[in-house]
Amino acid sequence: MANTTVVGYARTTGGDQIPLRVDSQAEGTEFSLTTDTNLTVTAQDIGTYKPGATVTSIEVFGVNGISYCYVLRQGVILAWGSVNVAGINNQEMPLCAPVSLRPGDTVRVLTLAAASRNTALCVYTASGVARIFTGVAASGTVALTDLQDSSNSIGDTLQGQTIVKAMAVNSDGSKVVSSGGVWIRNASGQLAGVIPVSNPQECEPMISNVMIPIQLNWTASIVCNA
């Protein structure tokens, strides 16, 4: 794992962009991505820097690998943004819903070494709930659990809600044999949906429009052949 510079920006409805940057950040450790001191003098959380602004997109760029980024408000994931390896992106991806910033809102990020096998499933429900489910891929089936409570499956966290947008991030490529993505299965093990995985080292992750109702004991998992 290396220490790298992580950069990005958040775009607001006013048309301006909030510059983000942290230097010498260890890969594999989640951290807060603050404003770029080359432009904002002091490093500040995004909500403290521009309270009241409405953010429509967040783009974050890692050097070797990246798993996820999200806006944290009072301990709860408010929204997740687009993650890229520096120099690899093709369009600015809008948030699932705009976010009006409040003081204390923070952008949290996990960057990775290129060989890391972390998997992140970012979902957004019809009720406006954003969540992230994670795991480290390996040979066979690996369950993805709630980033904020690893004892919870997707069914535990989102029972009674319907996923309408989702993005899955993993760098394993052809090793992924769960229909090329993350499986969401019901309590009987039957397939309820597939979210295709994207490798941010190769392309900007895709956001899928889906309609997957979630119930208790449902699971999210990734299956690899090595």
N, C-alpha and C positions, 0 to 999 in steps of 0.2 A: 504494500500500500504506500502510495506517495502522498506528499503534501502538495496541493495544487491551488491555483487561482480559479475561483468559481465566479462567473459573471451572469448577468441577466438583466431583465427589465420588466416593469409592469406598465401597461398602457391604460390610460384613464379615458373617460368619456370626454374630458376636456381636450383630448388630442395630444396631451403631453405624455412623457414617459418618465417613470421613476427608475433611475439607474441603480443596479444592485451589484455588489462585489464583496467577496471575502478572499483574502490572500492566505497562503500557507495553511490551507484546510486539509486535514487528514481524510483520505478516502476511507469509506466504510463506517464513518461516524456521522450520525445525523446532526445538523447544526442549523443555526439561524443565519439566513442570508440577509445582511443589512445593506443600507444604502452605500453607494460608492463614494468614499471620502475624497476622491479626486474632484468630485462635482458637488458634494453636499457638505463638505468640511468635516462633519462628524458622522460616525456610523450610527444610524438609527434604524429601528424597526420600521417597516413600511407604514404601519398605521400611525406611529408617532410622527413620522416625517410629513405625512399628508393626510391628516384626519379629515373626513368628509368627502374625500375624492372617491369616485366610483371606478373601480378597476374592471376592465373588460377582458384582459388577457395577461398572462404571466409566462414569460419564456426564460428558462434557466439553462445554462450551458456548462457541462462538466468537461474535463480534459480527456479522460480515458473512458469513463463509464458513468452512468447516472441512473437512478432507480425511480425517484419521485420527487415532487415538490408540492407543498400545500400551504394554505393560509391557516394559521392557528389562532383561534380566538378563545380566550379563557378556557384553555384545555380541550377545545373541541375543533375538529377539522371543519373549516368553513367552506373551502373550495380547494380543488387541486388544479395545477397548471401543467403546461407542456414542458417536457424535459428533452434535452438534446445533448449530443457530444458536439463540442465546438466545431463550427464549420459545416455541420450536417443538419440542415433543416430546409423546408421548402415552402412553408407558409406560416403565418402567425395564427395559432389556434386559439379561438375564443374560449373563455371560461364557460362552463355549463350554464352559469347565471352570473350576472355582474355582482360585484362585492363593494359595498359602501364601507370604506375604511373607518375604523375607530382606533383611538390611541391604544397601543398595546398589541394590535394585530401584527403577527410575525410570519414571515416566509420561512418555512422549514424545508430542508433539502437533504437528500442522501446521495452523495457521489460515490463512485466505485472504481476499483481497479478494472482494467479491461477484461480480465479473466473471471471476474466475479459472476456467480450464477444466481444472484438475487432476482426474484420475481415480484413484481408489484401489480396488483389489480386495483385500478382506481375506478370507482363507480359513483353514479349520481342517480338519485331516485326521483320518481314523480312527485314526491313530497318535498323535494329540495334538499335532501340529505346527501352529503358527500362523505364517502368513507374510502379507506385504502386497506387492502388485504395483502399480506406479504408472506414469503417463504424463500428458502434457498433451494433451488432445483438440484436434483441428484438423480441417479438411476432409479427408475420406478416412479411411484406416485408420491407427490409431496402436497400436503394440504396447505392452503393459504389461510392465515388467520388474521384477525383484526389487528392493525398496526398499534392501536391504542389499548388493546386488551387481548393478548395472544391466546387466552383461554377461550375466546369466542370465535366460532365459525361464522361464515356469512349468514347462515340461518339464524344464529343467536342474535346477531347485531341488527339484521334487517328484516326480521320476521314481520310479515304483513305489508311490506313495501314492494314497489315494483321498480326495478332498475331500468332506466331509459337511455342512459349513456354510460359507456365504459371504455377504458383504455388499459391494455396490458403491456407490460414492459419486461423483456427478458432477452438475454444475448446468446442463447443456446442454439439458435438457428434450427438446423435439420435434426438435432437431438430431440426436439419437442415433437412428441407423437400423439398428444391429446388433441387431435384434429387441428394441429398447428396453433394451438392457443391454450387458454384456460378453460377447463370444463366447469360448468355449474350444474350440479346434479341434485335431484330431489332426495327425499328421505329413503326412497327405495333404490337409489343408485342410478335411476334413469336420467338421461341427459335432458336438461332444461334449456341450456344455451351454451354457446362457445364464444369466447372473446379472443380474437386473434392476437398473438403477441407480436410486438414490434421490437426490433433491436436498435436502440438509439445510436449505436456505433455505425449503423448502415443507413438509417432513415429516421425521419421524425415520426414518433409514435402516432398511430391512427386512433381516432375516437370513433367508436362504433355506436350507431343508433340501434337500440334493442328494446325489447319489451319482455322482461323476465321477472315474473312475480316470485318473491322469495318467501319461503315458509320455514318454520322451525325444523332443525336437523338437516337442512340443505347445506351443501358443501361447495367450496371452490378448490380446485386442484390443478396441478400441472403434472404431466407425465413425460418423462424423458427415457430414451433407450440407452443412455450411458451417463 
